[in-house]
Amino acid sequence: MSEHGIPPGRRGPLAGVARTRRTLFEREGELAAVDEALSELAGLEPEGVDPLDRPRGALLAFSGRAGIGKTSLIAEVRRRALAKGCTVLAARGGDQEQHVAFHVARQLVQPLLAGASQEEIRSTLGSWYDIVGPALGLCAPAEGAPPDPQGLRDGLDWVLTHLAVQRAPMVLVLDDAHWADRESLSWLAAFAPRAEQLPLLLVVAYRPDELPDYAEEFRGLPGRAGQRPIDLEPLSAHAIARLVRASVGAHADDAFCRETWAVTAGNPFEAVEVTAKVRDRGLEPNEACAHLLRDLAAAVKGSGLVARLERLGTSTVRFAWACAVLGTEISPHLAAAVAGLGGEEAGDCADRLRGARILTGADTLEFVHPLIATAVYRAIPGGVRVALHGQAAWAVINEGLGAGAAARHLMETHPDGDTWVVDQLRAAAREVQRAGAPDAARRYLARALREPPPAEERAAVLYELGCASLLTEPATTVNHLRAALAEPIGDPALRHGIVYRLSQVLAHSDRLAEASATLEQGTRLAQDARVRLRMQAEQFMWDAFRSDEPDSPARSRRLARLADRLTGRDLTERYIIGLRAWDATLRAEPAEVAVHHAERALVGGLGWAEEDRGFEVPVLVALAFLYADRPGRAEELFAAGIADFERQGWRGAHLSFGYTLLGYVRLRRGRLAEAEDFARAGLRLAERVGRRTPVHWYAVSILIEILLARGRVTEASHIGEECGFGPPFPAAVTFPDAQTVYGELLLARGELRAAAAELAAAGRRLDPRGMRNPAWCPWLLHLARAEAHEAPARAAGLAQEAVQRARQYGTASAVGQALRITAEVGPSGERAKLLEESVSQLERSPAGHELACSLVALGAELRRTGQPADAADHLYRGLDAAVQCGADGLVEQARDELAAMGQRPRRLHVTGTDTLTARERAAAALAVRGETTAAIAQDLRLDEPTVVRLLSAVYRKVGTDLGGLGTALGEPPADRT
């Protein structure tokens, strides 16, 4: 391998041009920009400054029409970069390869790793090996579900960033970017802004009128020319004269040079070709021969080039056609096979084409210029072109290059009912799908359908097409899958797979009723008992998310009966048991019941990234632990699930859900700053998926809840307005409920009547379905606060109903929160007692923020009732707890209350840590053994209030209540029977 990481003999698609250095005329400004960028990239840093501490990279974009000199300029950039010791990655888009997924990305990276062992490649790609490796052609796709396109882009970002840092300084050049494949160009356009933060110079050249929409970023990225590319202008008459004299001799007269400029319109490519023809024909470069230049100029392009090619003979023309069909980096052996020529004859043809300045290269052939390649390809008669592409597909397969390489040729053939074509296109679709290019897979399968496939295979092709469209075109996916179900299907497994996938895409499109109906019909048709059970499980799952389910209590009873007799022997049974845990949570059955079923569901494993399963049930099981005051357990499950998503390369909706809900877990633990970070990360990913999608509703709802908890109402309102958060709300039930969060936001803004209307509507939607758990959806409590001013009696009744439901569920956090709101809206004479009980409950829970709220509320109430000593104690505790949580608004409220008493709030400090102190661990160990608070106080020689506070800190730090403390600490719990 060379010193710059490019193997000898394989220096990329611009190698031929790079080896022939040509003088560049009137490009001083462009080259000055190149030199400036290279100097900053490869120059010495000031003493004591880390080279990576300041950005040195840049983007240089050159645009201009065909033949204006972009390729020569790119070749000069490469030469100068290599001279400065830069690692150079180079690629060129190809007219024939622009539909080959990752063609450009492979050109860039493969030469850098040519000859490396799989171990070295794995080390270079790191944890992205199984995700990025197949796309770059460096390894075979791994088993399991393919990565989503966004995950693959993130992986490519990491790989290029890693290479740029490890092999700095680095220059990446892309010529003919307008012909780059969609997958590569979209990635590079999105990556380009990062160049300025890396030791990487990114140089692209393209024809502005042919740049596709998905690469518009190249027109407006901050680069050396500001907010626009550098446009290459035609050469002046003076420059053309210099070029002519450099080529044919200094004796070329002015009239001849002016005519050359006139007939070429200052186009460097045409000028070079014309002067070459002048040399070949031995013409004198004077005024007498100037009239011949117009014919010579016509011969270097379009029909003139074709006529010149035809004069080389039939075999040579056919060989040139074969090369044009094959595209760039042409194998002479393959070109001969496509042209139907023997090896010796093909070699003679190649020599003639090199002599005619049409081809260049030896082991690998290239057209001298893309203009020539385009002209030759367009000159091929239509029928012949189709036949040559068909022959090329056969040749590629026979050469062992695989269906993926043959597919682009098959796309150019006419449908003819050929099963071989269908088989190759399906194989190519599987290949690119597993490499992370579903759009390419969709194109191949759509062409396979037009072939058409045999009747008995049509359903399978439609199913594969639906799977390929799943992430990008859900509505189209539904159509394909429904069409597949309408076909005669001999394989029951195929029918079942179609039903599962159709129900999934319907559900993710917020069409839950249709998803449920699809599964119900599939269950009736299924013959196998295990298949029927799985379809039941899927239907139970989607019904759990429906806000319009007609008879939710009946479904709940059926689910309970079924789950109670299952043992969890396979994934389907564990899914049903997990759904039972979630149903118990929603209906406010005792939390111990939900936890019991959640633990049962986890025995044997509950993977988050199963290829043919959704991730919904594992999420619901984790949330069952969260609401049951076991957020630490929930967090463990979410961390494992997120790791599964990242290993699989799922960086879209899946990872967004993971981050967002992990933020929700942190919110309920009272770690608001961390919660906000996770929620914002989830929202950034959700924005990629699209607004008003389920994942976007979750992200916005949770971020608004967190901001309200932090006391940042204005910011929460701004986020809501910016993200379009408001009615109409999704048909699917979300966690937290979006309409309830919207009502809470209105309440925080003081819009009491509007808040009451939304919250009452949420109750009318949820209560008939039996969703009565205030730990999950506290709409009753928020509605009580909204109505407290105008209807205090009704508000008190609503809050008391919430307390009753919370006691039925039985978690300390739910009861404590409900008691605090009841105190807030109830008679003043009962407030202190209710708040004391609220604090007592919350001290036994891991809900740090709720405890801080109740402590401050109790301190404020005691101050108002003339008990300053007790008030100060609770306010100071509440202040410290609020600071630890990051609840800025609550901090200010506590400080104001203390100031109103004449107290000076002590300096704020954060003491929160997950590490238990020796006293806390001792108290926790005794509590796990079943000791009472009084007994623990006696053992530790402390008073009972101190023990209560020690245990309260333990619950918040560990993330569980007393019931889960033994498991969390790794100690067996006491037998309390």
Secondary structure, DSSP 4 states (H G I P E B T S, - for coil): --TTS--TT---TTHHHHHS--PPPS-HHHHHHHHHHHHHHHSPPPTT--TTSS---EEEEEE--TTSSHHHHHHHHHHHHHHTT-EEEEEE--TTTTTSTTHHHHHHHHHHHTT--HHHHHHHHGGGHHHHHHHTTSSPPPSSSPPPHHHHHHHHHHHHHHHHHHT-SEEEEEESGGGS-HHHHHHHHHHGGGGGGTTEEEEEEE-GGG--GGGTHHHHS-BTTBSSPEEPPPPPHHHHHHHHHHHH-TT--HHHHHHHHHHHTT-HHHHHHHHHHHHHHT---SGGGGGGHHHHHHHTSHHHHHHHHHTT-HHHHHHHHHHHHH-SSB-HHHHHHHHT--HHHHHHHHHHHHHTTSEE-SSSBEESSHHHHHHHHHHS-HHHHHHHHHHHHHHHHHTT--HHHHHHHHTTSPP---HHHHHHHHHHHHHHHHTT-HHHHHHHHHHHHHSPPPHHHHHHHHHHHHHHHTTT-HHHHHHHHHHHHHS----HHHHHHHHHHHHHHHHHTT-HHHHHHHHHHHHHH--SHHHHHHHHHHHHHHHHHBSS-TTHHHHHHHHHHHHHH----SHHHHHHHHHHHHHHHHTT--HHHHHHHHHHHHTT---SS-TTS-SHHHHHHHHHHHHTT-HHHHHHHHHHHHHHHHHHT--SHHHHHHHHHHHHHHHHHT-HHHHHHHHHHHHHHHHHH-TTSHHHHHHHHHHHHHHHHTT-HHHHHHHHHHTT-SSSPPSB--SS-HHHHHHHHHHHTT-HHHHHHHHHHHHHHHGGGT---TTT--HHHHHHHHHTTT-HHHHHHHHHHHHHHHHHHT-HHHHHHHHHHHHHHS-GGGHHHHHHHHHHHHTTSS-HHHHHHHHHHHHHHHHHTT-HHHHHHHHHHHHHHHHHHT-HHHHHHHHHHHHHTT--PPPP-----SSPPHHHHHHHHHHHTT--HHHHHHHHT--HHHHHHHHHHHHHHHT--HHHHHHHHT-PPP---
